């Protein structure tokens, strides 16, 4: 598996569409085997990621146009993530990206849009309200 992460200052870039660097992570046997940080000069970052052979993109915000291009190329998009790229990649590989600390502000639920966009799962507190008592038929 090959993971692409847009990066800025050692963190996941807040917006995929304007990222100037992509971290490419090769995963072998469930472990990050090696990484390469590459400059991105073309506007169509989705095409660059697909050409690099990435199968997954871990990113912050992403426009619908770029996301749809990635999905059409067979690249899974896991969006609305923030944090140091080492933590994000480790969380993805461990299957625990649902940590609140890795979710972008305002992203509080996991949902799968019809076009494949994934938001992070956040723990939700259940509010229990007693049902009103029936007084008769």
HELIX and SHEET records of a PDB file:
HELIX    1   1 UNK A   16  UNK A   18  5                                   3    
HELIX    2   2 UNK A   45  UNK A   51  1                                   7    
HELIX    3   3 UNK A   64  UNK A   72  1                                   9    
HELIX    4   4 UNK A   85  UNK A   94  1                                  10    
HELIX    5   5 UNK A  100  UNK A  102  5                                   3    
SHEET    1   A 4 UNK A  11  UNK A  12  0                                        
SHEET    2   A 4 UNK A   2  UNK A   8 -1                                        
SHEET    3   A 4 UNK A  21  UNK A  28 -1                                        
SHEET    4   A 4 UNK A  31  UNK A  39 -1                                        
SHEET    1   B 4 UNK A  11  UNK A  12  0                                        
SHEET    2   B 4 UNK A   2  UNK A   8 -1                                        
SHEET    3   B 4 UNK A  56  UNK A  58  1                                        
SHEET    4   B 4 UNK A  76  UNK A  78  1                                        
END                                                                             
